[in-house]
Amino acid sequence: MAAAPGPGFLALKAVPLSGSPPDPRRQRRRLNKNKKKNWNKHSDIAAVEEFLEDVRQQERVSGGLVSEKTDENLFFVDTGDETKDLLHNKGKVKPLRIDLILQSDSKVPVPKDILAYQIPNSRKVRKKAEREERLGIIPRKQRLLYARLRNPVAKKKVVPNNNPARDFYDLWSTASPLDKELEGKDTWFLEQTKKIRLKRPHKLNQKPSQLPAIEVIAPGGSYNPTFESHQALLLEAHQVEFKRQRAEEKIRRQVAFPPSEELPTKESVLGELCQGLLVDSDGEEQEGRPKADGEEAECGPVWNAVCRVKKTERERKKEKMIRKEKHRLKAQKAARQKQQDLFRLRSIKGEVNQLELKLEKRKVKRKAKQKAEANKPRRLGHLKYEDPDLEVKLSDELAGTLRVLKPEGSILSDRFKSLQKRNLIEARIRAKFKRKHKLKYVEKRAFREVTL
């Protein structure tokens, strides 16, 4: 009889020992083995795994199952005499110890490399070979080999460099040593086989602009210019600034808001909205009632389009005959005109001469225009070239010596603009930095403690 536990202790159950038999009153857990998930979980496969491991061990050691091997493959007789051993072992020599050490531990054959036996397009190649064999066609490789055997290429005898009787070679001559070998051969063939270079286009030898790389500044831009040259430079700068102000004023006028007198009123807006919608009473009556036979002319194009009557077969044939007659008359007129042109050959020749003179004048004019625009900056990109601002000093800013002269402009920007003006690069502007995310200002704790 077990004593009841005290108020401060936990109740303990009696646990049977591992060697004690299980309680017969405890029921065995029923499992459903017709489901796949319970096969490996609640099935005893130790015997199967042990058998498979034994089979793998026999394959590694003896190269197969021992039960299937013969006694000669498994054992050999060792009598101590090599002659007797050869007789008993049917000519087999006892392996040396070093050979046994160097042998592989596993006798399982290496798996076959399928990729080593695969041939790309093997089916296509096999069918092609069968077809050539069936029709008696010799492959191209064999034909080339036969041709080389029939006509062997004679090796060219190389002249040694130490031969004093060899031809003199000019290292700095413009002619290539291959010119003599390439004489009389097709130019296109030589270009395709890279034996000679392609002819360089004539336009690639021309500069994109004839402007000098470094332009000399106007005399008024000197640190100590004359009065006339300085005034001429100031006038040029004034004209540039005046043109810029006029362009800005024009844009400002275009986008400017109209004056209050020209603003639309409510009455004018309502009149525009109702324009074409209000019709007098007589017009409404005419639209509502059907038209009579005598009012076809007043019906208009809309009424005719809706009330079109289907033509009869006779009318269609008549229209077809009229069209054919028009085509015939037109062809007769063209033939008659050609006949008449034979009698006015002199006047036609004069017209052709006038046309040729006109085209020649256009050609001369076009060449002059191209020559005038040759040195102008072209539009190579989506931006148009703009001249930089003139570097000019006012009269009160002029310095008499180089010591007190303040520099203006930048050499780097000047060279960059020169490249654009000479059509070497396209016009560009500095890319604007666009921040993807808005800056977030955070006050650090240490800074907050100091400010407090």
C-alpha positions as CSV (number, residue, x, y, z in Angstrom):
1,M,0.0,0.0,0.0
2,A,1.6,3.2,-1.2
3,A,1.5,6.2,1.1
4,A,-0.1,9.4,-0.1
5,P,2.3,12.1,-1.0
6,G,2.7,15.2,1.1
7,P,1.4,18.6,0.3
8,G,4.9,19.7,-1.0
9,F,5.8,16.7,-3.2
10,L,4.8,15.5,-6.7
11,A,3.1,12.2,-7.3
12,L,5.4,9.6,-9.0
13,K,4.3,6.7,-11.3
14,A,5.9,3.3,-11.2
15,V,8.0,2.9,-14.4
16,P,8.7,-0.8,-15.4
17,L,12.3,-1.7,-16.1
18,S,13.6,-2.3,-19.6
19,G,13.9,-6.0,-19.1
20,S,10.5,-6.5,-17.6
21,P,7.7,-7.9,-19.9
22,P,5.2,-5.4,-21.3
23,D,1.8,-5.0,-19.7
24,P,-0.6,-7.5,-21.3
25,R,-3.5,-5.2,-20.7
26,R,-1.9,-2.5,-23.0
27,Q,-3.4,-2.8,-26.5
28,R,-1.1,-2.9,-29.6
29,R,-1.3,0.2,-31.9
30,R,-3.1,-0.6,-35.1
31,L,-1.4,0.7,-38.3
32,N,-2.8,1.1,-41.7
33,K,-0.1,-0.4,-44.0
34,N,-1.9,0.0,-47.3
35,K,-0.7,3.6,-47.4
36,K,2.7,4.4,-48.9
37,K,3.8,6.8,-46.2
38,N,3.7,4.1,-43.5
39,W,5.8,1.5,-45.5
40,N,9.3,2.8,-44.5
41,K,8.1,4.2,-41.2
42,H,6.6,1.1,-39.7
43,S,8.2,-1.7,-41.8
44,D,11.3,-3.7,-40.7
45,I,13.7,-3.6,-43.6
46,A,16.9,-4.4,-41.7
47,A,17.1,-7.9,-43.3
48,V,16.8,-6.5,-46.8
49,E,19.4,-3.9,-46.2
50,E,21.8,-6.5,-44.7
51,F,21.3,-8.7,-47.8
52,L,21.9,-5.8,-50.2
53,E,25.0,-4.7,-48.3
54,D,26.3,-8.3,-48.5
55,V,25.7,-8.3,-52.3
56,R,27.6,-5.0,-52.7
57,Q,30.5,-6.3,-50.6
58,Q,30.8,-9.5,-52.8
59,E,30.7,-7.3,-56.0
60,R,33.5,-5.1,-54.6
61,V,35.7,-8.0,-53.5
62,S,35.2,-10.7,-56.1
63,G,33.5,-8.8,-58.9
64,G,30.2,-10.6,-58.5
65,L,28.3,-13.0,-56.3
66,V,30.5,-15.7,-54.8
67,S,27.8,-18.4,-55.3
68,E,28.0,-17.9,-59.0
69,K,31.8,-18.1,-59.2
70,T,33.7,-21.3,-60.0
71,D,36.4,-22.8,-57.6
72,E,39.2,-21.9,-60.1
73,N,38.2,-18.2,-59.9
74,L,38.1,-18.2,-56.1
75,F,41.0,-20.4,-55.1
76,F,44.5,-21.4,-56.3
77,V,46.7,-24.3,-55.2
78,D,50.0,-23.3,-53.5
79,T,52.4,-26.2,-53.1
80,G,55.6,-24.3,-52.7
81,D,56.8,-25.5,-56.1
82,E,56.2,-23.2,-59.1
83,T,56.1,-26.1,-61.6
84,K,53.4,-28.0,-59.6
85,D,51.5,-24.8,-59.1
86,L,51.3,-24.2,-62.8
87,L,50.0,-27.7,-63.4
88,H,47.4,-27.5,-60.6
89,N,46.3,-24.0,-61.4
90,K,46.1,-24.7,-65.2
91,G,48.9,-22.3,-66.2
92,K,47.9,-19.5,-63.8
93,V,50.8,-17.9,-62.0
94,K,50.4,-16.9,-58.4
95,P,50.1,-13.1,-58.3
96,L,52.9,-11.2,-56.6
97,R,52.4,-9.3,-53.4
98,I,53.2,-6.0,-55.1
99,D,50.5,-6.7,-57.8
100,L,48.0,-7.4,-55.1
101,I,48.8,-4.1,-53.4
102,L,48.5,-2.1,-56.6
103,Q,45.2,-3.7,-57.6
104,S,42.0,-1.7,-57.1
105,D,40.1,-2.3,-53.9
106,S,36.8,-2.5,-55.9
107,K,36.1,-4.9,-58.7
108,V,32.9,-3.1,-59.7
109,P,33.3,-2.1,-63.4
110,V,33.6,1.5,-64.2
111,P,30.2,2.9,-65.6
112,K,30.2,3.4,-69.3
113,D,30.6,7.0,-70.5
114,I,27.7,7.5,-72.9
115,L,28.9,10.9,-74.0
116,A,32.2,9.4,-75.3
117,Y,30.3,7.3,-77.7
118,Q,27.7,9.9,-78.8
119,I,28.3,11.6,-82.2
120,P,26.5,14.8,-83.1
121,N,24.0,14.3,-85.9
122,S,24.9,10.6,-86.0
123,R,21.7,9.6,-87.7
124,K,22.1,12.2,-90.4
125,V,25.8,11.3,-90.9
126,R,25.0,7.6,-91.0
127,K,22.2,8.1,-93.6
128,K,24.5,10.3,-95.7
129,A,27.3,7.6,-95.6
130,E,24.8,4.8,-96.6
131,R,23.5,7.0,-99.5
132,E,27.0,7.7,-100.8
133,E,27.9,4.0,-100.5
134,R,24.7,3.0,-102.3
135,L,25.2,5.5,-105.2
136,G,28.9,5.1,-105.4
137,I,29.7,8.7,-104.4
138,I,33.2,9.4,-103.1
139,P,33.2,11.9,-100.2
140,R,34.8,15.2,-100.6
141,K,37.6,14.5,-98.1
142,Q,38.7,11.5,-100.0
143,R,38.5,13.3,-103.3
144,L,40.8,16.0,-102.0
145,L,43.2,13.4,-100.6
146,Y,43.3,11.7,-104.0
147,A,43.9,15.0,-105.7
148,R,46.8,15.8,-103.4
149,L,48.3,12.4,-104.1
150,R,48.0,12.8,-107.9
151,N,49.3,16.4,-107.9
152,P,51.7,16.8,-105.0
153,V,52.5,20.4,-104.1
154,A,56.2,21.1,-104.6
155,K,57.8,22.7,-101.5
156,K,59.2,26.1,-102.2
157,K,62.9,26.2,-101.6
158,V,63.7,28.9,-99.0
159,V,66.7,31.0,-99.8
160,P,68.9,31.4,-96.6
161,N,69.5,34.9,-95.3
162,N,73.3,34.4,-95.3
163,N,73.3,34.1,-99.1
164,P,75.4,37.1,-100.3
165,A,73.8,36.9,-103.8
166,R,70.3,37.5,-102.6
167,D,68.3,40.6,-103.8
168,F,68.6,43.8,-101.8
169,Y,65.4,44.6,-99.8
170,D,64.5,48.2,-99.1
171,L,63.0,48.4,-95.7
172,W,61.5,51.9,-96.1
173,S,60.0,51.4,-99.6
174,T,56.3,52.0,-100.0
175,A,55.9,49.0,-102.3
176,S,55.0,45.7,-100.6
177,P,57.2,42.6,-101.2
178,L,54.0,40.8,-102.2
179,D,53.3,43.1,-105.1
180,K,55.2,40.9,-107.6
181,E,53.3,37.8,-106.4
182,L,49.9,39.5,-106.6
183,E,50.3,41.0,-110.1
184,G,47.7,39.9,-112.6
185,K,45.3,38.5,-110.0
186,D,41.6,39.5,-109.5
187,T,41.3,42.5,-107.2
188,W,38.0,41.3,-105.7
189,F,39.5,37.9,-104.9
190,L,42.5,39.5,-103.2
191,E,40.3,41.8,-101.1
192,Q,38.1,38.9,-100.0
193,T,41.1,36.7,-99.0
194,K,42.7,39.7,-97.1
195,K,45.7,39.7,-99.4
196,I,45.4,43.4,-100.0
197,R,43.6,46.1,-98.1
198,L,40.3,47.6,-99.1
199,K,40.5,51.0,-100.8
200,R,39.9,53.7,-98.2
201,P,36.9,55.9,-99.1
202,H,37.9,59.4,-100.2
203,K,35.6,61.0,-97.7
204,L,37.4,59.5,-94.8
205,N,40.5,61.4,-95.8
206,Q,38.7,64.7,-95.5
207,K,38.4,66.6,-92.2
208,P,34.9,67.1,-90.9
209,S,35.6,70.8,-90.7
210,Q,38.3,73.1,-92.1
211,L,38.3,75.4,-89.1
212,P,41.6,75.6,-87.2
213,A,42.0,73.8,-83.9
214,I,43.0,77.0,-82.1
215,E,41.3,80.2,-83.3
216,V,43.0,83.5,-82.7
217,I,41.0,85.9,-80.6
218,A,39.9,89.2,-81.9
219,P,42.4,92.1,-81.4
220,G,39.9,93.7,-78.9
221,G,40.4,90.8,-76.6
222,S,44.0,91.7,-75.9
223,Y,45.0,92.8,-72.4
224,N,46.0,96.2,-73.8
225,P,43.9,96.7,-77.0
226,T,43.5,99.8,-79.1
227,F,40.4,101.9,-78.7
228,E,38.9,101.0,-82.1
229,S,39.4,97.2,-81.8
230,H,38.0,97.2,-78.2
231,Q,34.9,99.1,-79.3
232,A,34.4,96.7,-82.3
233,L,34.5,93.7,-79.8
234,L,32.1,95.5,-77.5
235,L,29.7,96.1,-80.4
236,E,29.8,92.4,-81.4
237,A,29.1,91.4,-77.8
238,H,26.2,93.9,-77.7
239,Q,24.7,92.5,-80.9
240,V,24.9,88.9,-79.5
241,E,23.2,90.0,-76.2
242,F,20.5,92.0,-78.1
243,K,19.6,88.9,-80.3
244,R,19.3,86.8,-77.1
245,Q,17.0,89.3,-75.4
246,R,14.8,89.5,-78.5
247,A,14.4,85.7,-78.6
248,E,13.6,85.7,-74.9
249,E,11.0,88.5,-75.4
250,K,9.4,86.6,-78.2
251,I,9.0,83.5,-76.1
252,R,7.7,85.7,-73.2
253,R,5.0,87.2,-75.5
254,Q,3.9,83.8,-76.8
255,V,3.4,82.4,-73.3
256,A,2.1,85.6,-71.8
257,F,-1.5,85.7,-70.5
258,P,-3.9,87.8,-72.7
259,P,-5.2,91.2,-71.4
260,S,-8.5,91.4,-69.6
261,E,-10.2,93.0,-72.6
262,E,-9.5,89.9,-74.8
263,L,-10.6,87.4,-72.2
264,P,-13.7,85.4,-73.1
265,T,-16.9,86.3,-71.3
266,K,-19.7,83.9,-70.2
267,E,-21.9,85.0,-73.2
268,S,-19.1,84.3,-75.7
269,V,-18.4,80.9,-74.2
270,L,-22.1,80.0,-74.3
271,G,-22.4,81.2,-77.9
272,E,-19.4,79.0,-79.0
273,L,-20.9,76.0,-77.2
274,C,-24.3,76.4,-78.8
275,Q,-23.0,77.2,-82.3
276,G,-24.7,74.9,-84.9
277,L,-27.2,73.4,-82.4
278,L,-30.0,76.0,-82.6
279,V,-32.1,76.0,-85.8
280,D,-35.2,78.0,-86.6
281,S,-38.7,76.5,-86.6
282,D,-38.9,76.3,-90.5
283,G,-35.7,74.3,-90.6
284,E,-37.0,71.8,-88.0
285,E,-40.2,71.3,-90.0
286,Q,-38.2,70.6,-93.1
287,E,-36.1,68.1,-91.4
288,G,-39.1,66.4,-89.8
289,R,-41.4,66.0,-92.8
290,P,-40.7,63.6,-95.9
291,K,-39.5,65.2,-99.1
292,A,-41.7,65.3,-102.2
293,D,-40.7,64.2,-105.7
294,G,-40.2,67.7,-106.8
295,E,-37.9,68.6,-104.0
296,E,-35.0,66.3,-104.9
297,A,-32.7,69.2,-105.7
298,E,-33.3,70.7,-102.2
299,C,-32.6,67.4,-100.5
300,G,-28.8,67.8,-100.4
301,P,-26.0,65.2,-100.4
302,V,-27.2,63.5,-97.2
303,W,-30.7,62.8,-98.6
304,N,-29.2,61.6,-101.9
305,A,-26.8,59.2,-100.1
306,V,-29.7,57.7,-98.1
307,C,-32.3,57.6,-100.9
308,R,-30.0,56.2,-103.7
309,V,-31.9,54.1,-106.2
310,K,-30.3,50.9,-107.5
311,K,-29.3,51.1,-111.2
312,T,-30.6,48.8,-113.8
313,E,-28.5,46.5,-116.0
314,R,-29.1,48.7,-119.0
315,E,-27.8,51.8,-117.2
316,R,-24.7,50.0,-116.0
317,K,-23.9,48.8,-119.6
318,K,-24.3,52.3,-120.8
319,E,-21.9,53.7,-118.2
320,K,-19.4,51.0,-119.1
321,M,-19.6,51.9,-122.8
322,I,-19.1,55.6,-121.9
323,R,-15.9,54.8,-119.8
324,K,-14.5,52.7,-122.7
325,E,-15.1,55.5,-125.1
326,K,-13.3,58.0,-122.8
327,H,-10.3,55.7,-122.6
328,R,-10.2,55.3,-126.4
329,L,-10.4,59.1,-127.0
330,K,-7.6,59.6,-124.4
331,A,-5.4,57.0,-126.1
332,Q,-6.1,58.7,-129.5
333,K,-5.2,62.1,-128.1
334,A,-1.9,60.8,-126.7
335,A,-0.9,59.1,-130.0
336,R,-1.8,62.3,-131.9
337,Q,0.3,64.3,-129.5
338,K,3.3,62.0,-130.1
339,Q,2.8,62.5,-133.8
340,Q,2.8,66.2,-133.4
341,D,5.9,66.1,-131.3
342,L,7.9,64.9,-134.3
343,F,7.3,68.2,-136.1
344,R,8.5,70.3,-133.1
345,L,11.8,68.6,-132.4
346,R,13.6,71.9,-132.6
347,S,11.5,73.5,-129.9
348,I,11.8,70.3,-127.7
349,K,15.6,70.5,-128.0
350,G,15.5,74.1,-126.9
351,E,13.4,73.2,-123.9
352,V,15.9,70.4,-123.0
353,N,18.8,72.9,-123.2
354,Q,16.9,75.3,-121.0
355,L,16.3,72.5,-118.4
356,E,20.0,71.6,-118.5
357,L,21.0,75.2,-117.9
358,K,18.5,75.4,-115.0
359,L,19.9,72.2,-113.4
360,E,23.5,73.4,-113.9
361,K,22.6,76.7,-112.1
362,R,21.0,74.7,-109.3
363,K,24.1,72.5,-109.0
364,V,26.4,75.5,-108.8
365,K,24.2,77.1,-106.3
366,R,24.1,73.9,-104.2
367,K,27.9,73.5,-104.3
368,A,28.3,77.1,-103.2
369,K,25.9,76.6,-100.3
370,Q,27.7,73.4,-99.3
371,K,31.0,75.2,-99.4
372,A,29.7,78.0,-97.3
373,E,28.2,75.6,-94.8
374,A,31.3,73.3,-94.8
375,N,32.9,75.2,-91.9
376,K,29.7,75.7,-89.9
377,P,28.9,73.3,-87.0
378,R,26.5,70.6,-88.0
379,R,23.8,69.1,-85.9
380,L,25.2,65.7,-84.9
381,G,22.9,64.9,-82.0
382,H,19.6,66.1,-80.6
383,L,21.1,69.4,-79.4
384,K,22.1,72.3,-81.5
385,Y,25.5,73.9,-81.2
386,E,25.5,77.2,-79.4
387,D,28.5,79.6,-79.5
388,P,30.1,80.3,-76.1
389,D,29.8,83.8,-74.6
390,L,32.4,86.3,-75.8
391,E,35.1,86.9,-73.3
392,V,35.2,90.7,-73.3
393,K,36.1,93.2,-70.6
394,L,34.5,96.6,-70.2
395,S,36.4,99.8,-70.5
396,D,36.8,100.3,-66.7
397,E,38.0,96.6,-66.4
398,L,41.0,96.9,-68.7
399,A,44.4,96.4,-67.1
400,G,47.6,98.0,-68.4
401,T,49.8,95.1,-67.3
402,L,49.6,91.3,-67.2
403,R,50.3,91.4,-63.4
404,V,46.9,92.9,-62.5
405,L,45.0,91.1,-65.3
406,K,42.1,88.9,-64.2
407,P,41.8,85.7,-66.3
408,E,38.5,84.9,-67.9
409,G,37.0,81.7,-69.2
410,S,38.4,78.1,-69.0
411,I,40.9,76.3,-71.2
412,L,39.0,73.0,-70.7
413,S,35.6,74.4,-71.7
414,D,37.2,76.3,-74.7
415,R,38.8,73.0,-76.0
416,F,35.5,71.2,-75.5
417,K,33.5,73.8,-77.5
418,S,36.2,73.8,-80.2
419,L,35.7,70.0,-80.6
420,Q,31.9,70.6,-81.0
421,K,32.4,73.4,-83.5
422,R,34.7,71.3,-85.7
423,N,32.1,68.5,-85.8
424,L,34.3,66.0,-84.0
425,I,31.8,65.4,-81.2
426,E,28.1,66.2,-80.8
427,A,26.8,69.1,-78.8
428,R,26.4,68.2,-75.2
429,I,25.2,69.7,-71.9
430,R,26.0,68.8,-68.4
431,A,23.7,66.0,-67.1
432,K,21.5,67.2,-64.3
433,F,21.8,65.2,-61.0
434,K,18.4,63.9,-60.1
435,R,18.0,62.4,-56.7
436,K,16.0,59.2,-56.6
437,H,15.0,59.5,-52.9
438,K,14.4,62.5,-50.9
439,L,17.0,63.3,-48.3
440,K,16.1,62.4,-44.7
441,Y,17.6,64.5,-42.0
442,V,18.1,62.7,-38.6
443,E,19.3,64.3,-35.5
444,K,21.9,62.1,-33.8
445,R,21.5,61.3,-30.1
446,A,24.9,62.8,-29.1
447,F,24.1,66.1,-30.9
448,R,20.6,66.2,-29.2
449,E,22.3,65.8,-25.8
450,V,24.7,68.6,-26.5
451,T,22.0,71.0,-27.8
452,L,19.7,70.2,-24.9
